[in-house]
């Protein structure tokens, strides 16, 4: 059996204190926010993106090659339609620019 280390709130409290995040830890212990949020503020966890586009980009970056390929295959029609829309928008913007 593998020797797994505990990553409970007590572990994170010790680590935050050791790493110099005592101010965040004090606020957490005072009940201002949860240990999960304290870990985000200390930089141990990334804060989740808020918009749908940010979420897609976040998860795309975490996906491996096979997951990305599966997504593209499963959503090919939508991806191609979106690419055509972006190209058309770029051509319209380019056409509005004065010639240099």
Number of C-alpha atoms within 10 A of each C-alpha: 3 4 5 6 7 9 8 9 13 11 11 18 21 13 14 19 14 10 10 11 17 16 13 21 25 14 14 18 14 10 10 13 13 15 20 14 16 24 21 14 15 18 10 13 12 10 11 10 13 8 9 9 9 12 13 12 13 13 12 14 10 11 13 10 10 9 12 15 13 11 14 14 11 11 11 13 11 11 14 12 11 12 12 12 12 12 12 12 12 11 11 11 10 11 10 8 8 6 6 3
